[in-house]
Each structure stands twice: as C-alpha cells, then as structure tokens.
Amino acid sequence: MAPRPQAKVRATYMRGGTSKGTFFLRDDLPLSAQVAGAARDRFLLRVVGSPDPYAKQIDGMGGATSSTSKAVIVSRSSRPDHDVDYLFGQVSIDQALVDWSGNCGNLSAAVGPFAIRSGLVDLSQHVTDGRATVRIWQANIGKTIIAHVPIIDGEVVESGDFELDGVTFPAAEIQLEFLDPAAEDDSAGGALFPTGQAIDQLHVPGVGDFEATMINAGIPTIFIEANALGYTGTELQDAINTDAQALSRFETIRAYGALKMGLINELAQAALRQHTPKIAFVSPPQDYVTSSGKTVSVADTDLLVRALSMGKLHHAMMGTAAVAIATAAAIPGTVVSRAAGGARKAVRFGHPSGMLRVGAVAEQHGSQWHVTQATMSRSARVLMDGWVYVPAEFV
C-alpha cells in the first residue's frame, strides 16, 4: 500500500483554568467526526495520542495527565438565548476510550474566548463594561454556563494579574456562572442528591463502610471524610498516586458509589465511565504546604479537599468538582458543610496547589434542596493556533 500524507485539521490548543485541551470548531472536523460515534472517538484518540501503554502520549497532543488529555468541540448554538454549544471529551490515556459523560469546569473558562476568537459571538451585542457575556450550552450535561470574558478594542484580554493556584503565571480573570447545575432526573429520589439523602452509608465490600455525600451538581461527586480513609486531608499527589493499593481502593469505592447513585447498572460499567463520578475526601482546615512549597494557613481556608480524576489525585481541583464542593458546602448536613463548620454561601477550600473560593445559591423546597447557581473565577489563554496533524487513516 502506497504511503499517504498526514491529514491536517484546524485546531487551537488552549489552557482553561488548571487544564489544557485541543479545541475544534465542529465544522472544521472531518465529516466523519462531526457526529457522535466511533469515528469521532477514533480521531480524537489519535489527536491526543491514546491509547498509550507507556502512559506518556508522546505521539499526540496529550500531556499524560487527566488535566491535559482533553478535547473540546464548539459550534454556533441552535438553541434560543445561547451563543455556542460546547461538547467535552475526556480522553483516556491508556485505553481506547473517550468519556462524554460529564463536563470540564476548567476548560469551560476557555470556551468563551475560543468562541469569540472564532467569530461565533457578535461583540456588538454582547459587551458591557469591558466584558463580553457568552451564553454557553454545555451539551454533555444539558446545562447553561455564562462566561464573562474581558474585552479591549474588540479583542479578548488574556494578560492580567489574576492568580489561580495550580497555574504558574497570572492572567486575566474570567468569571463563570453555572446555572441550575444539578441533575434534572428525580427518579432516584432527588435531582441534587441521587439517593435522596445528604449523607448515606456507603458499603464497599472488602474495603469498609463510609459516611458519604453523593451529589450531582457540576459533576457527580462522592465526598468522604479524610480520616475515614486514613488521611489527614493535607496530602499531595505523590502520597496517593505512588500508592497502587490506595488507588485501587479509591476506584472500588468510586464504582460502588456510582452504582448507588444510579449512574451505572453493574460494577463492571465503572471502568467504561472513568470521568464520572469523581471521588473526593475532605477535612476541616489546617496548616499545610502546597506542591509549590507555599504554606497555606489554617486561617486561609474553610476546609480542605482532595479529589481524584481518571484514577489519580488531581494536582489542583477540577472546575466541575468545585461546583459540587460549593453546592455541598451550601447545604446543611453534608460531609462537606460539616467539615467547613456549617453551611456557607461561599467557601474557601484548600487543594494540593493552593486555595480556591467558590460560591453557590441553594434553596430548600419542602424536603428537597435545589441549587440555582454556582460561581467561580478562572483564566484562559491560547497556547497554539493552527493545524493538528494525524495519519490519514484516522480521518
């Protein structure tokens, strides 16, 4: 067979929050990848460099971590009152799997700037007081995100003095509003709490019994107290990610939690749903040293949170998990609000790279809690704009 030249596809490589990913306009994708299915997954896997048994993604755009093995597809929205549709794919590093089951809150910060730079947003209609308001339809979970993007002279502002722990350099602040971020399915006894309870007893055979808050806001998340797992809540990545036994235990807990939340029908399905649910452990505030060597004082935070993504402890915090933290902190009696010393409309939590402040508006209607909005600030920046090349047989 005669060798074929590589195919090139228009793409942009962006940082959003503490994540990076390859961004595509849907219409720039090969025709076979413009619709959901095996052809799209196969193309994105090859772009990112997966599956890679070496777990390095050397032959692709991925960075060999859950935070850098991501793809985003954006298109002009056909929905009223929305500007763009945003679809997120979490690409497995070592498996031939693209997980479409949830959103990436960090890369949500980059969608607005990408849409503006791509000509999908009419700035003459959207800019007020130096900020463009971009209404984003998050297609994975069917929710609205509003991004407030700084604009000067018709251009996205990327430089600034906003500092985000987990990102080395300051940049311009992008404010995000996640509207009605909880699930809409009441079949499991509550849209926000799939089990109908703020705290459940989670029985994990061979591992133990845990008090857990299982919540679906931003992204399905399982929260457990750190001391119940034998941790302090001050752990950094190496303390967890170099412990194969600990990672296996977390994955087992995650699988049983997913089953109890109704996200899967049998345990084996958890392996095919790596992106959701997340699992996190929390503790009351205390002094600790971050991965960069900075000391976080007990007075700087309301609680500490460590979260796992794609089977590894995250170096900072997933944006969608931050929405879950904000929501759980706003509701009395959850594992999260208990660690924070009581329910709070805004909460400062410590993570391995530092501290993040998030907020949520939660309302109780009868016996059910509902969250109407969660807010946080992030930043975003274009890292590369041009073409991504893939072997022709993947197009």
N, C-alpha and C positions, 0 to 999 in steps of 0.2 A: 504494500500500500504506500502510495506517494505521501511524503510528509506534507502536512497542511500548516499554513501560518497560524499564529495565535489570533484569536478574536479580541477586539478591544471594545470596551463598553464604557460609556461616560459614567464617572463616579466622583464622589467627593469624600475625603477622609476627614472626619471631624471628631473633636473632643466635645463631649457634653457632660458636665459635672465631673465625676470621677471615672467615667467610662470613655471608650473610643469605639468608633464603628465606621463601616463603609456605607455611605448614603447613596441611594439611587433615586432618580425620578422614575416612576413606574414606566413611563413611555420610552425611556432610554434603555430599558431592559430588553434582552432578546425576546421575541414574541412568545416563545415557549415559557419564559419566566415571568411574563406579565400577569399570569393567572396562578392561583394556588395549585400546588401539586408536586409530584416527584421531580419534574423538570426544573421547577424553580429551586427546590431544595438542593438538587444536584449541582446547579450552577452556583448557588451561594456557598455551598460547602467547598467548592473548588476555589472560589474567590478568596475565602478566608483561610484555606489551607487545611481542611479537615476531610476525613478523619486522619489523624496523625499519631501512629503508635509511639512516636518519640515525644509526643505532647509538647512540641515546640512551635508548630505551624510555620516552619521556616519557608515553605513554598507557598505562602499566601499572605494575606493582609492581617491575619490574626496575630495577637500578641501573647498567646499561650496562657491567658487567664480568662476567667469568666467576664471580667470587666472590659476585655479587649477582643472578644470573639463574638462580634455582633454585626448585624446587618439591618439597615433601615430602608424602607420603600415609602416614598412620599408621592402623592398625586393631588391634583386640584379636587376639592371636595364637591360631590354632587348633592350633599346634604344642605338644607337651608341653615343659615346662620353659622356655617363653618367655612373656613378658608381652605383647609387641606385635610386629607386623610393620611394617617400615619400608621404604618404597619411595621412591627418589630419582630425580628427573628434572632433568638439566642442560639448560636451555633455551638454544638458540642465540639470539644477539642479532639477527643479520641474516638468518637463514634460518628457514624454517618447519620446524624440527627440534627434537624433544625426544629427547635421548640417554639411554637407560635402561641403558647398558652397564656402568656402574660405580657405586660408592658415593661419597658426600661425607663424608670423615672429620671435617671441621669441623662440619657440621650434625648429625653423629651425636651430638655433645655436647648438642644441643638436643632430641633425641628423647625422652630420659628425662624431663626437666622437662615437655615438652609432654604426654607420656602421663600423667604424674601429675596435672597441672592439668586434664586432660580426663577424669579419673575412670577411666582404664583400668588403674590399678595400685592394688591393695589395700595401703595403707600399713601396716595392722595386721599384715601378713605379711612385709613387705619391709624394715623399718627396723631397723638395728643400729648402735649407737654414733653416732646422729645422721646416718646416711646410708642412703638407700634404694637397694637393689640392683635395677636394672631389667635384665632379660634381653631383648635386642632381636634379632629375626631380621631380618637385612639381606637383603631379598628380591631385590635386584638381583643379588647375587653368591652368595646362599645361605650366609651366614656368621653367626656369633653375635658380638654385641657386648655387653659388660656395662658398664653405666654406673653409677657410684657418685655419687648426687646428694645434696647436703646438704639436710637437712630440720630445721626447727624448728617445733614445735607443729603438725605436720601440713601445713606449707606448704613449698614449695620455697624455698630460700635463694638469692637471686640476687646480693645485695651481698656484697662481701668484699674482701680485699687481694691476691688472686691476680692477678699481672700477666702478660699474654700479649703478646709483641711482635707488633705488627700491629693490636692493639686499643688504642684510646686510654685507656680507663678500666679500673680494676681491677674484679674481680667475684669471685664465689665459685668455687672450684675444683671441677671435675667430672673425676673420674678415669675413663679409658676403658681397657677391655681388649678387644683384638681377638683372638678365639680362632681358632687354626688359619687365619690369614688368607690362606694361599696357595691357588692354584687346585687343584682336585681331579682335573683331567684329565691323565693321564700319557701321553697319546697322542703328545705332542711330545717325549718323552724325559725328562720330569721335571716334577712338579707345580709346583715352585717356579721352575725355570728352563725355560721352554718349549722352548728349543733343547737342553737337557741340559747346557749349559756355563755356568760362572760368568762367563766372558768370551768373546765372539765377535768375529770380524772382520765388521763390517757394511759391505758395499759399497753405496755410493749413487751410481749413475751421474750424472756431471756435477757431483757435489759432492765426493766423496772416499771414502776408506776409514778406518774408525774402529774402535778397540777399544771395545766396548760391553758393559755388563752389562744383559741384558734379563731382568727379573724380574717375577713375578706374585705380589705379596704386598701386600694392601691395595688396590692398583690396578696394572694392568700398567704398567710404567715402563721407559724406556730411559735408562741412565746413560752419559754420555760425559765424558771428561776435558775440562776447560775449555780447556786450552792446545791441544788438538787442533782446537778450533773457533776459535782465535784470541782467546780470552777469558782473563781472569785469575781469574774466579770471584767478583770483588767488584762486578760490575755491578749497577746498579739498573734500574728499569723503563724509564726513558727511553732508556737506552743500547741496549736491544733493541727496545722497542715502537715507536720512531720510525724504525726501520730496516726498511723494507719488504723489502729484499733478504735481510736476516738472517732475518726471519720466514718468508719463502718457503723459505729453505734449511732451517730447522728443520722446517717442515711436510713437506718432501720426505724428510728423514731419518726423521721420525716415520712416514711412510707406508711406507717400506721396512722400518723396524723392525717395524711392525705385521704386515707380510707375513711377515717371518722368524719372528715369534712365533706365527704361525698364527691371528692374530686376524681377518684378512681373507684373501680368496682372490685378490683382484686389487687393484692400487693405487687404482683409482677408488673403491673402497669406503671408503677412509680419510676421504673428505670427508663421508660419512654416519655416521662414528664419531668425532666430534670430542672426546668426553670421554675416550676411551681409545684407545691408550695415552698416558701422559704422557711427556714428554721432559725430561731434566734434565742439567745439567752441573755437575761437581764439581771442587774443587781442595783442596790442603792448606790449613790455617788460615793466615790473615794478617790484619793490621790493615785495617779498612775503616770507612767512615762509612755509617750506615743512611739510609734515606729520611727519617727524622725528625731527622737530624743527630747522632744518638748514635754515639759511637765504640765499635766492637767490637774488643777487643784480640785479638791472636793467641793469648793465653793463655786466652781465654774459650771457644774452640771447638776441636773436634777436626777439623773440616773445614768447607768452605763448599759450599753447594748453591744453585743457581738452577734453578727449574722453570717450564715453560710450561704453561698451561691454556687450552684453547679458543683456541689460536693466539697467546697473549700471555704475556709473562713475568708470573708471579704476584707480587703485592705482598708476599707473605709465603711461606707454604708450605701446600699442600693437605694436609689431615689424612691422606688415604689415601696420598699420596706420602711423608709422614713415616713411615708404616708400612713402605713399601718401602725407605726410607733405613735405618731401624732394622734391618730384616731383612738387607739387603745389607751393612751395617756389621758384622753379627754373623758373617758367613761369610768365611773367608779367601779371598783371591784375586780378589775382585770389584773393580770400578773404585772403588766406594765405600769398602770397607775399606782398599784401597791408599792412597787419598787421606787416610784417617784414621790412617795409620801402622800399620795392623794391625787384626785383628778385635776388636770390642768388644761386650760385652753391653748397654752403654748408650753413647749417643753424643750430643754436643752439636754441633749444626750451625748455622752462620750462614746466614741468608737475608736478603733485601733489607730487612726491617723489624727484624731483630734475631737472636735466638738461640732455639733450641728444643732441649729434651732429650727423647729418646725411647729406648725400650729394646725388645729382642726376645730371645726364647729360641729358639735354633736348634740342631738336633740332626742329626748325620750318621748315617744308617743305610746302611751299605755305601758305595756311591759317591754316594748321593743325600742332599741336605740337606732338612730339613723344619723349618718354624718352627711352634712350638706356641702362641706368644702374642706380641703386641706391645702396648706400653703407652705412654700419654701422658696429659697433663693438658690440659684445655681449660676454657672457661667458656661460659655461655649466658645469654641474657636475653630476656624477652618485650619486644618493641618496640611492638606494637599487637595488640589483640584485638577482633574484631568481625565485620564483613562486608566481603567484596570484591565489587565491582560489575562486571558485564560486560554488554555488549549482549546482548539476549535471544536473538539468533540463534546465539550461541555456547554455549548451554546445552541 
